[in-house]
């Protein structure tokens, strides 16, 4: 059964409908539907291998569902790039950050923010602004 993608109901910040992702014969995410209200906090909890990381990858766009839809603020982002989703407010952090030993701490932080539009000069100016506000 292939669910029909729907637009998010009014007030939904994020809505998944019938999202499924398989890897060969393994179904990692099976027909997940959820609706998150703006400002609400939720947790994805489960044992190793339950599909938590795959679900977050599908939401962030680093992977694509085999079925179902992902709607952000009323717009279908199921096939939207990670960069566009990031600009719209969806991004994820990874459990094992890559630190480049030859770079300074600040250079590593700037590099980590680069894909999300937070690198470059904006990242260098931010510490000064924070100090000024303190």
DRENDO-1510 file (C-alpha; in Angstrom, 1 decimal, always signed):
<recs>
REC; n; res; u; v; w
REC; 1; UNK; +0.0; +0.0; +0.0 .
REC; 2; UNK; +1.4; +3.4; -1.0 .
REC; 3; UNK; +0.1; +6.2; +1.2 .
REC; 4; UNK; -1.1; +9.3; -0.5 .
REC; 5; UNK; +1.1; +12.3; +0.4 .
REC; 6; UNK; -0.9; +15.0; +2.2 .
REC; 7; UNK; -0.2; +18.6; +3.1 .
REC; 8; UNK; +0.4; +19.2; +6.8 .
REC; 9; UNK; -2.6; +20.2; +8.7 .
REC; 10; UNK; -2.6; +23.8; +10.0 .
REC; 11; UNK; -0.2; +24.2; +12.8 .
REC; 12; UNK; +2.1; +21.3; +12.0 .
REC; 13; UNK; +5.8; +22.1; +11.9 .
REC; 14; UNK; +6.7; +18.7; +10.6 .
REC; 15; UNK; +4.5; +15.9; +9.4 .
REC; 16; UNK; +5.5; +12.4; +8.2 .
REC; 17; UNK; +2.9; +10.2; +6.5 .
REC; 18; UNK; +3.6; +6.5; +5.8 .
REC; 19; UNK; +7.3; +6.9; +5.6 .
REC; 20; UNK; +9.1; +3.6; +4.9 .
REC; 21; UNK; +12.8; +2.9; +4.1 .
REC; 22; UNK; +14.2; -0.5; +3.3 .
REC; 23; UNK; +17.7; -1.8; +2.7 .
REC; 24; UNK; +17.4; -5.0; +0.7 .
REC; 25; UNK; +15.2; -7.3; +2.7 .
REC; 26; UNK; +15.6; -5.2; +5.9 .
REC; 27; UNK; +12.9; -2.7; +6.7 .
REC; 28; UNK; +14.6; +0.0; +8.8 .
REC; 29; UNK; +11.6; +2.4; +9.0 .
REC; 30; UNK; +8.1; +0.9; +8.5 .
REC; 31; UNK; +5.1; +3.1; +7.7 .
REC; 32; UNK; +6.0; +5.9; +10.2 .
REC; 33; UNK; +3.5; +8.7; +10.5 .
REC; 34; UNK; +3.9; +11.6; +13.0 .
REC; 35; UNK; +2.9; +15.2; +13.4 .
REC; 36; UNK; +5.0; +17.6; +15.4 .
REC; 37; UNK; +3.6; +21.0; +16.5 .
REC; 38; UNK; +5.8; +24.1; +16.3 .
REC; 39; UNK; +7.9; +24.5; +19.4 .
REC; 40; UNK; +7.2; +21.0; +20.8 .
REC; 41; UNK; +10.0; +18.8; +21.9 .
REC; 42; UNK; +10.1; +15.1; +21.2 .
REC; 43; UNK; +12.5; +12.2; +21.6 .
REC; 44; UNK; +13.2; +9.2; +19.4 .
REC; 45; UNK; +13.9; +6.4; +21.7 .
REC; 46; UNK; +14.6; +2.7; +21.0 .
REC; 47; UNK; +17.2; -0.1; +21.1 .
REC; 48; UNK; +20.1; -0.3; +18.7 .
REC; 49; UNK; +18.9; -1.2; +15.2 .
REC; 50; UNK; +15.4; +0.1; +15.8 .
REC; 51; UNK; +15.7; +2.7; +12.9 .
REC; 52; UNK; +16.2; +5.9; +14.9 .
REC; 53; UNK; +19.2; +7.1; +12.9 .
REC; 54; UNK; +17.5; +6.1; +9.6 .
REC; 55; UNK; +14.4; +8.1; +10.6 .
REC; 56; UNK; +16.5; +11.2; +11.4 .
REC; 57; UNK; +18.4; +10.8; +8.1 .
REC; 58; UNK; +15.0; +10.7; +6.2 .
REC; 59; UNK; +13.8; +13.8; +8.0 .
REC; 60; UNK; +17.1; +15.7; +7.4 .
REC; 61; UNK; +17.3; +14.6; +3.8 .
REC; 62; UNK; +20.6; +12.6; +4.0 .
REC; 63; UNK; +18.5; +9.6; +2.9 .
REC; 64; UNK; +15.3; +9.3; +0.9 .
REC; 65; UNK; +12.2; +7.2; +1.8 .
REC; 66; UNK; +11.0; +4.4; -0.4 .
REC; 67; UNK; +7.4; +5.4; +0.4 .
REC; 68; UNK; +5.6; +8.2; +2.1 .
REC; 69; UNK; +5.9; +12.0; +2.4 .
REC; 70; UNK; +7.7; +14.5; +4.6 .
REC; 71; UNK; +6.1; +17.9; +4.9 .
REC; 72; UNK; +7.8; +20.9; +6.6 .
REC; 73; UNK; +5.7; +23.9; +7.3 .
REC; 74; UNK; +3.1; +22.9; +4.7 .
REC; 75; UNK; +5.6; +22.2; +1.9 .
REC; 76; UNK; +6.5; +18.7; +0.7 .
REC; 77; UNK; +10.2; +18.3; +1.2 .
REC; 78; UNK; +10.3; +14.5; +0.6 .
REC; 79; UNK; +12.7; +14.9; -2.4 .
REC; 80; UNK; +14.3; +18.2; -1.3 .
REC; 81; UNK; +18.1; +18.5; -0.8 .
REC; 82; UNK; +19.7; +18.6; +2.6 .
REC; 83; UNK; +21.0; +22.1; +1.9 .
REC; 84; UNK; +17.4; +23.4; +1.2 .
REC; 85; UNK; +16.1; +21.6; +4.3 .
REC; 86; UNK; +18.9; +23.1; +6.4 .
REC; 87; UNK; +18.0; +26.6; +5.2 .
REC; 88; UNK; +14.3; +25.8; +6.1 .
REC; 89; UNK; +15.4; +24.8; +9.6 .
REC; 90; UNK; +16.0; +21.0; +9.5 .
REC; 91; UNK; +19.5; +19.7; +10.1 .
REC; 92; UNK; +21.1; +17.0; +12.1 .
REC; 93; UNK; +24.3; +16.5; +13.9 .
REC; 94; UNK; +26.2; +13.3; +13.6 .
REC; 95; UNK; +27.4; +11.1; +16.5 .
REC; 96; UNK; +31.0; +10.9; +15.5 .
REC; 97; UNK; +32.2; +14.4; +14.6 .
REC; 98; UNK; +35.3; +14.7; +12.4 .
REC; 99; UNK; +38.0; +16.8; +13.9 .
REC; 100; UNK; +40.9; +17.8; +11.7 .
REC; 101; UNK; +44.0; +17.8; +14.0 .
REC; 102; UNK; +45.9; +20.3; +11.9 .
REC; 103; UNK; +43.2; +22.9; +12.3 .
REC; 104; UNK; +42.5; +25.1; +15.3 .
REC; 105; UNK; +39.4; +24.6; +17.4 .
REC; 106; UNK; +37.8; +27.7; +15.8 .
REC; 107; UNK; +38.7; +26.5; +12.3 .
REC; 108; UNK; +37.0; +23.1; +13.0 .
REC; 109; UNK; +33.9; +24.8; +14.3 .
REC; 110; UNK; +33.8; +27.1; +11.2 .
REC; 111; UNK; +34.3; +24.1; +8.9 .
REC; 112; UNK; +31.4; +22.2; +10.6 .
REC; 113; UNK; +29.0; +25.1; +10.1 .
REC; 114; UNK; +29.9; +25.6; +6.4 .
REC; 115; UNK; +27.3; +23.3; +4.9 .
REC; 116; UNK; +24.6; +25.0; +6.9 .
REC; 117; UNK; +25.4; +28.5; +5.8 .
REC; 118; UNK; +27.0; +29.3; +9.2 .
REC; 119; UNK; +30.7; +29.2; +8.1 .
REC; 120; UNK; +32.9; +31.9; +6.7 .
REC; 121; UNK; +32.9; +35.4; +8.0 .
REC; 122; UNK; +29.6; +35.0; +9.9 .
REC; 123; UNK; +31.1; +32.4; +12.1 .
REC; 124; UNK; +34.2; +34.5; +12.8 .
REC; 125; UNK; +32.1; +37.5; +13.8 .
REC; 126; UNK; +29.8; +35.6; +16.2 .
REC; 127; UNK; +32.2; +35.2; +19.1 .
REC; 128; UNK; +32.9; +39.0; +19.1 .
REC; 129; UNK; +29.1; +39.7; +19.2 .
REC; 130; UNK; +28.6; +37.2; +22.0 .
REC; 131; UNK; +31.4; +38.9; +24.0 .
REC; 132; UNK; +29.9; +42.3; +23.4 .
REC; 133; UNK; +26.5; +41.1; +24.7 .
REC; 134; UNK; +28.0; +39.5; +27.8 .
</recs>
